[in-house]
Amino acid sequence: MSFKNKTVFITGASRGIGKAIGLKLARQGAKIVVAAKSTEEHPKLGGTIFSAAADMKSAGGEGLAVQLDIRFEDQIENAVAKTVETFGGIDILINNASAIHLTNTEATKAKRFDLMHDINVRGTFFMTKACIPHLKKSSNPHILTLSPPLNMQPKWLGNHLAYTLSKYNMSMMTIGWAEELKQYGIAANSLWPRTTIDTAAIRNLLGGEALAKMSRTPEILADAAAIILTKPSRSFSGNLLIDEEVLEQQGITDLSSYSVVPGATLYRDLFLD
């Protein structure tokens, strides 16, 4: 299946994983909606919705820059309306936007708790809700959410409970949507990396340059996402997937090209034993 003329709405697409997925699909002719907050360049983050949209066009697809903070339902509705007005519909939704703050209960401030749940849970929910009427009209509609397997080992809850709750909620929504929307042939799946991914969050918030060097590039998730999104939506749904396993099932086992530093020891991502 080709992505030519498919409309793909990606939250948090101005940089990192979201942008990498967009570029992968744009190279196959997709129309990419770059939906994010960044309209001006930040020195530590890089990229705006406008530069990312231009990159989608340069890659061979189309790019639509839409300023969007998914905490606000009116902005979600306006972004979806602009997408449908411009491209005529929505075939794929990538729920990539997410907030992270790895603190224990005593160290978690209310504003941080609220931010993670407003973006990761509430924002993802209402973003998906707004897209469903348009996904129903697509020939192979997919919802893909960047969230982990539901690993109930106590350490993943005990070390950073607020963040874990928000990400597990995203995965539970995937399972729920797969069941709820199967009557319409809309697939809902989640995707998570086996190792940490070299993103602005890794470099600025979590581990800096040292952890980035133990990570893979966002392209591994882009390649895995493309595989998932080509599958028949009526028969491939409700899965909480790991990037390595998706690639392996396609016969891709040499993943060395994805390492930021060739041959480096890789750091396993959160929620994976």
C-alpha positions as CSV (number, residue, x, y, z in Angstrom):
1,M,0.0,0.0,0.0
2,S,1.2,3.5,-0.9
3,F,0.6,6.6,1.2
4,K,0.1,8.7,-1.9
5,N,-2.6,11.2,-1.3
6,K,-3.3,9.9,2.2
7,T,-3.9,12.6,4.7
8,V,-1.9,12.0,7.9
9,F,-2.6,14.2,11.0
10,I,0.4,14.1,13.4
11,T,0.5,15.9,16.8
12,G,3.9,17.1,18.0
13,A,5.2,16.9,14.4
14,S,7.5,19.9,14.3
15,R,10.5,17.8,15.5
16,G,11.7,14.5,16.8
17,I,9.6,11.3,16.4
18,G,6.6,13.0,15.0
19,K,8.6,14.8,12.3
20,A,10.5,11.6,11.4
21,I,7.2,9.7,10.9
22,G,5.9,12.6,8.8
23,L,8.9,12.6,6.5
24,K,8.8,8.8,6.1
25,L,5.2,9.0,4.9
26,A,5.7,12.2,2.9
27,R,8.4,10.4,0.8
28,Q,5.6,8.1,-0.3
29,G,3.4,11.0,-1.3
30,A,1.4,11.6,1.9
31,K,-0.2,14.8,2.9
32,I,1.1,15.6,6.3
33,V,-0.6,17.9,8.8
34,V,2.2,19.2,11.1
35,A,0.2,20.0,14.2
36,A,2.2,21.5,17.1
37,K,2.7,24.6,19.3
38,S,6.0,25.7,17.9
39,T,5.8,28.8,15.6
40,E,9.1,30.3,16.5
41,E,12.5,28.5,16.7
42,H,13.7,27.6,20.2
43,P,17.5,27.3,20.5
44,K,17.3,24.1,22.5
45,L,14.6,22.4,20.5
46,G,14.8,23.4,16.9
47,G,12.2,23.3,14.3
48,T,8.8,25.0,13.9
49,I,5.5,23.9,12.3
50,F,6.4,25.9,9.2
51,S,9.9,24.5,8.7
52,A,8.6,21.0,9.3
53,A,5.8,21.5,6.8
54,A,8.3,22.8,4.2
55,D,10.4,19.7,4.8
56,M,7.4,17.5,4.2
57,K,7.0,19.1,0.8
58,S,10.7,18.8,0.0
59,A,10.4,15.1,0.8
60,G,7.8,14.6,-1.9
61,G,4.5,15.0,-0.1
62,E,2.5,17.9,1.0
63,G,2.7,19.8,4.3
64,L,0.1,21.8,6.2
65,A,1.4,23.8,9.3
66,V,-1.3,24.0,12.0
67,Q,-0.6,25.6,15.3
68,L,-2.2,23.4,17.9
69,D,-2.1,22.9,21.7
70,I,-4.1,19.7,22.2
71,R,-5.1,20.8,25.8
72,F,-7.7,23.0,24.2
73,E,-10.7,21.4,22.5
74,D,-11.5,24.5,20.4
75,Q,-8.0,24.4,18.9
76,I,-8.4,20.7,18.1
77,E,-11.7,21.3,16.4
78,N,-10.3,24.2,14.4
79,A,-7.2,22.2,13.4
80,V,-9.3,19.3,12.2
81,A,-11.6,21.6,10.3
82,K,-8.6,23.3,8.6
83,T,-7.3,19.9,7.6
84,V,-10.5,18.7,6.1
85,E,-11.0,22.0,4.3
86,T,-7.5,21.8,2.8
87,F,-7.1,18.1,2.1
88,G,-10.7,16.8,2.1
89,G,-10.5,14.3,4.9
90,I,-8.2,12.4,7.4
91,D,-6.9,8.9,6.8
92,I,-4.4,8.5,9.6
93,L,-4.0,10.0,13.1
94,I,-0.7,9.8,14.9
95,N,-1.0,10.7,18.6
96,N,2.6,11.7,19.2
97,A,2.4,14.8,21.4
98,S,3.3,14.0,25.0
99,A,4.6,15.6,28.2
100,I,7.1,13.9,30.5
101,H,8.2,14.6,34.1
102,L,9.8,11.7,36.0
103,T,9.2,12.4,39.6
104,N,7.9,10.4,42.6
105,T,4.7,11.4,44.3
106,E,6.1,13.8,46.8
107,A,8.1,15.6,44.2
108,T,5.3,15.9,41.7
109,K,3.7,19.4,41.6
110,A,0.0,19.8,40.7
111,K,0.9,21.8,37.6
112,R,3.2,19.0,36.3
113,F,0.6,16.3,37.0
114,D,-2.1,18.4,35.2
115,L,0.1,19.1,32.3
116,M,0.9,15.4,31.7
117,H,-2.7,14.4,32.0
118,D,-4.1,17.3,30.0
119,I,-1.8,16.5,27.1
120,N,-1.2,12.7,27.3
121,V,-4.7,11.7,28.3
122,R,-7.2,14.4,27.8
123,G,-5.6,15.8,24.7
124,T,-5.1,12.4,23.0
125,F,-8.7,11.5,23.8
126,F,-10.3,14.6,22.3
127,M,-7.9,14.7,19.4
128,T,-9.0,11.2,18.5
129,K,-12.7,12.0,19.1
130,A,-12.5,14.9,16.6
131,C,-10.9,12.7,13.9
132,I,-13.2,9.7,14.2
133,P,-16.0,11.1,11.9
134,H,-13.4,11.7,9.2
135,L,-11.6,8.4,9.7
136,K,-14.9,6.6,9.2
137,K,-14.8,7.8,5.6
138,S,-11.3,6.5,4.8
139,S,-10.6,3.2,3.0
140,N,-7.9,2.1,5.5
141,P,-8.1,4.3,8.6
142,H,-5.6,4.1,11.3
143,I,-5.0,5.6,14.8
144,L,-1.4,5.2,16.0
145,T,-0.5,6.3,19.5
146,L,3.0,6.6,20.9
147,S,2.5,4.7,24.2
148,P,4.0,1.6,25.9
149,P,2.8,-1.9,26.6
150,L,0.9,-2.2,29.9
151,N,3.7,-3.5,32.1
152,M,2.4,-3.8,35.7
153,Q,5.8,-4.4,37.3
154,P,5.8,-2.3,40.5
155,K,9.0,-0.4,39.6
156,W,7.4,1.3,36.6
157,L,4.6,2.6,38.8
158,G,6.7,3.3,41.9
159,N,9.4,5.4,40.3
160,H,7.3,8.0,38.5
161,L,3.7,7.3,39.1
162,A,2.1,10.4,37.6
163,Y,3.9,10.0,34.3
164,T,3.3,6.2,34.2
165,L,-0.5,6.7,34.8
166,S,-0.7,9.2,31.9
167,K,1.2,6.9,29.4
168,Y,-0.7,3.8,30.5
169,N,-3.9,5.7,30.0
170,M,-2.9,6.3,26.4
171,S,-2.4,2.6,25.9
172,M,-5.7,1.7,27.5
173,M,-7.4,4.1,25.1
174,T,-5.8,2.2,22.2
175,I,-7.3,-1.0,23.4
176,G,-10.6,0.7,24.0
177,W,-10.7,2.4,20.6
178,A,-9.8,-0.9,18.9
179,E,-12.9,-2.4,20.3
180,E,-15.2,0.6,20.0
181,L,-14.2,1.4,16.4
182,K,-13.9,-2.0,14.9
183,Q,-17.4,-1.8,13.5
184,Y,-16.2,1.1,11.3
185,G,-13.0,-0.6,10.3
186,I,-10.8,1.9,12.1
187,A,-7.6,0.4,13.5
188,A,-6.1,1.6,16.8
189,N,-2.6,0.5,17.8
190,S,0.2,1.8,20.0
191,L,4.0,1.9,19.2
192,W,6.9,2.2,21.7
193,P,10.7,2.0,21.2
194,R,12.8,-0.8,22.6
195,T,15.6,1.8,23.4
196,T,15.7,5.4,24.1
197,I,15.4,7.7,21.1
198,D,17.6,10.7,20.5
199,T,15.1,13.6,20.9
200,A,15.1,17.0,22.4
201,A,13.5,15.5,25.5
202,I,16.4,13.1,26.0
203,R,19.0,15.8,25.4
204,N,17.4,18.6,27.5
205,L,15.4,16.8,30.2
206,L,16.4,13.2,30.8
207,G,20.0,12.3,30.1
208,G,21.8,14.9,28.0
209,E,24.5,14.0,25.5
210,A,25.5,10.9,27.3
211,L,22.1,9.2,27.0
212,A,21.7,10.5,23.4
213,K,24.8,8.6,22.5
214,M,23.2,5.4,23.9
215,S,20.1,5.9,21.9
216,R,18.7,5.2,18.4
217,T,17.5,7.8,15.9
218,P,13.7,8.6,15.5
219,E,13.9,6.9,12.0
220,I,13.4,3.4,13.6
221,L,10.0,4.5,14.9
222,A,9.2,6.0,11.5
223,D,10.0,2.8,9.7
224,A,8.0,0.8,12.2
225,A,5.1,3.1,12.0
226,A,5.0,2.9,8.2
227,I,4.8,-0.9,8.4
228,I,1.9,-0.7,10.8
229,L,0.0,1.9,8.8
230,T,0.1,-0.3,5.6
231,K,-1.7,-3.1,7.3
232,P,-5.4,-3.7,6.8
233,S,-7.2,-1.7,9.4
234,R,-10.0,-4.2,9.8
235,S,-7.7,-7.0,10.8
236,F,-4.7,-5.3,12.5
237,S,-5.9,-3.5,15.6
238,G,-5.6,-3.4,19.4
239,N,-1.9,-4.0,19.5
240,L,0.7,-2.5,21.9
241,L,3.8,-2.8,19.7
242,I,7.5,-2.5,20.1
243,D,9.5,-1.0,17.2
244,E,12.1,-3.9,17.1
245,E,9.4,-6.5,16.9
246,V,7.5,-4.8,14.1
247,L,10.7,-4.6,12.1
248,E,11.7,-8.2,12.9
249,Q,8.3,-9.5,11.7
250,Q,9.2,-7.9,8.3
251,G,12.5,-9.7,8.3
252,I,14.5,-6.6,9.3
253,T,16.9,-7.7,12.0
254,D,20.0,-5.6,11.4
255,L,19.2,-2.4,13.3
256,S,22.7,-1.1,13.5
257,S,22.0,1.8,11.2
258,Y,19.6,3.3,13.7
259,S,22.2,3.8,16.4
260,V,23.3,7.4,17.1
261,V,26.8,6.1,17.8
262,P,27.7,2.9,15.8
263,G,28.3,0.0,18.0
264,A,27.4,1.8,21.2
265,T,25.6,0.0,24.1
266,L,22.0,1.0,23.9
267,Y,19.8,2.1,26.8
268,R,16.5,0.3,27.2
269,D,13.5,2.6,27.3
270,L,11.0,3.0,30.1
271,F,8.4,0.3,30.8
272,L,10.4,-2.5,29.2
273,D,11.9,-5.2,31.4
